[in-house]
Amino acid sequence: MKKTTTTFVLALGLLGAAAPALAQYTGPTTGAQTAAPAAAGYTGPSSVPTMTVKQLLDTATDDQHVRLQGRIVSHDGGKNYTFADDSGRLPVEISAKHFPPGQPVTATQRVELVGEVDKGLRSMEFEVEQLRLLP
């Protein structure tokens, strides 16, 4: 029994050592961070409009797809982050799988977020479907 447990623990250790390095947000945080591998996606032209945070807050409709460019300025716990551009700040939801693998994202790194507006009667949330690092 002891040999089986030792073999199992050794096998788990080897699996962990072979796992690829994962990207994650490395800026300010108010909660635990998690990371998962990101899937490859389409990188060609898009008809999804680029908006500022102010434009999004003033004119967005429920289920509208939008592109934002700016910075992720804080991790607020779980999938919750705060995004900012020159016009304002917006809470966004980003699954760990959307962060680029092997590339840390800091609070000063410019990013492009593509996602969907989830607008309720008194609140609005932006659910990120794609995250791309900008130069």
Buried (B, 14 or more C-beta within 10 A) or exposed (E): EEEEEEEEEEEEEEEEEEEEEBBBBEBEBEEEEBBBBBEEEEEEEEEBEEBBBEBBBEEBEEEBEBBBBBBBBBBBEBBBBBBBBEBBBBBBBBBBBBBBBEEBBEBEBEBBBBBBBBBEEEEBBBBBBBBBBEE
